Amino acid sequence: MNPETYNAKHFKWDFRDGIATITLNRPEKKNPLTFESYAELRDTFRALGENRTVRAVILTGAGGNFCSGGDVHEIIGPLVKMDHKELLDFTQMTGDVVKAMLHSAQPIIAAVDGICVGAGAILAMASDIRLATPEAKTAFLFNKVGLAGCDMGACAMLPRIIGQGRAAELLYLGRVMSAEEGFDWGFFNRLVKTEDLMAETRTFAEKIAKGPPLANSVTKKQLLREWDMGLLEAIDEEAVEQAKLMKTNDFRRAYEAFVKKEKPEFKGD
């Protein structure tokens, strides 16, 4: 993938100074997802992979809303007519979007304003960091349409972020989590004024982008891997990964910059 020339069909793509911005861009419907946009998001995050040119990703929505989930007419309507195999292909494909986000090397920052529901709430959940405005309204709406809360990893990930009881409440009721609740519960890292959301998110992304990309990608990988490890195994694996990073040029540059009382320039090698 060449982020400079990447051409997305179902969302806006912008790349500057090591930061890619993905903007869901159907503001007239509050940025719902379609079969095609799900697939393109999956393919985009897969393509990012271990890309060292892209050091951070911002995920947001246009027109004052994040994402209203699956489009009622373009996804939910067709789903009721599908057979089991077709439905399983769809649910596995949506799950692959989350897997691709988790396995990309770059930290993903969700900038959330307005409506953030259904699959939109999942996209925010699957991001590494979440900034929101006081107007953000987040809901895992699946039981509102007769489906379980276990969608795209929600039953595994949401309790780890906000706690088992709070996650159970949201998944059983499908109710809106206010921005204040989301912040108090740890879903959102911070709340910012609506007019400052993108600037604050960009500043956050710039700080990450100036850091060591190899080290950041290892941090992201281990945050995922260590969910399924015992403590002693995790300590051993972290020792191995850290020793590898101590052989990188970025580590040497950081030491040399410290000696000179300068800021290091990380290059990802």
C-alpha positions, -999 to +999 in steps of 0.1 A: +000+000+000+012+035-009-007+058+015+002+088-007-018+074-037-043+052-019-078+056-035-107+047-012-141+044-028-164+043+002-149+067+026-125+097+025-088+089+029-062+116+038-025+111+045-002+137+059+029+136+081+026+099+088-010+101+099-038+085+078-074+098+084-104+076+074-136+096+073-169+077+070-187+100+045-224+095+042-234+124+064-270+126+051-276+092+068-252+096+097-225+076+080-240+041+079-220+011+067-228-010+036-215-044+025-190-026+003-178-002+030-174-030+055-152-048+030-132-018+021-125-010+057-113-046+062-091-045+031-077-011+041-066-021+076-052-053+062-032-034+036-019-011+064-004-042+080+032-035+090+034-003+069+060+020+085+050+051+065+017+053+083+024+058+120-011+065+133-046+063+120-076+086+128-111+071+123-140+095+123-172+105+106-185+134+085-212+159+093-213+158+131-218+120+135-195+091+138-214+061+124-250+049+126-242+012+121-253-010+093-276+008+067-312-004+074-321-006+037-288-017+022-278-043+049-305-052+073-332-055+046-311-079+025-300-100+055-335-112+063-336-128+029-303-146+031-297-183+039-274-194+067-242-196+047-247-161+033-254-148+068-223-165+082-202-151+054-215-116+064-209-120+101-174-134+096-166-105+072-177-079+098-156-097+124-127-095+100-129-057+101-122-058+138-094-084+134-078-062+107-080-032+130-064-051+159-036-066+138-026-034+120+007-020+133-006+015+137-024+028+168-060+038+158-076+069+173-114+072+170-127+108+170-164+104+180-191+130+177-228+126+177-243+092+168-220+062+174-242+031+174-243-005+164-213-014+141-202+023+146-199+016+184-178-015+175-155+005+153-149+029+182-145+000+206-119-017+183-098+015+181-069+019+205-078+053+218-111+072+217-117+109+219-153+122+220-174+153+222-201+158+249-226+152+222-214+116+215-241+090+220-228+055+219-251+024+219-246-013+211-281-017+196-280-053+185-308-065+209-330-038+196-333-057+163-335-091+180-298-100+179-274-108+207-248-084+220-221-108+209-213-090+177-178-084+162-161-091+195-182-070+218-187-096+245-149-100+247-137-065+243-163-042+259-160-058+294-122-054+293-127-017+286-155-007+309-160-037+332-183-068+331-213-053+347-214-021+327-208-040+295-236-064+303-260-035+310-253-019+276-254-052+257-287-064+274-305-031+271-290-016+240-293+018+257-273+049+249-241+055+269-238+092+273-204+108+266-200+115+303-207+079+312-183+068+285-156+090+299-162+080+336-162+043+326-130+045+306-145+040+272-134+075+261-099+087+269-111+123+270-139+146+261-133+177+241-154+205+227-171+197+194-152+224+176-119+211+189-124+174+183-104+170+151-076+194+162-072+176+195-073+142+178-047+153+153-025+166+181-028+132+198-020+114+166+010+136+159+025+127+193+021+090+185+035+096+150+066+112+164+073+082+186+091+050+176+069+031+151+085-003+156+081+000+194+046+013+191+036-016+168+051-040+194+031-023+222-001-027+201+007-064+193+014-072+230-017-054+243-037-079+221-016-110+227-014-106+264-052-108+268-048-145+266-016-150+286-009-156+322+012-130+340+044-150+341+042-159+304+035-122+296+066-111+316+087-136+297+074-125+263+078-089+270+115-095+279+120-111+245+103-083+226+121-056+245+155-072+239+148-072+201+140-035+202+172-028+221+190-038+189+172-012+167+187+020+154+158+039+170+170+028+204+205+038+196+193+072+183+173+078+214+204+072+236+226+095+214+199+122+215+196+120+252+234+124+256+232+155+234+201+168+252+182+166+219+149+151+209+153+118+191+141+113+155+126+079+152+128+063+117+114+028+123+145+008+118 
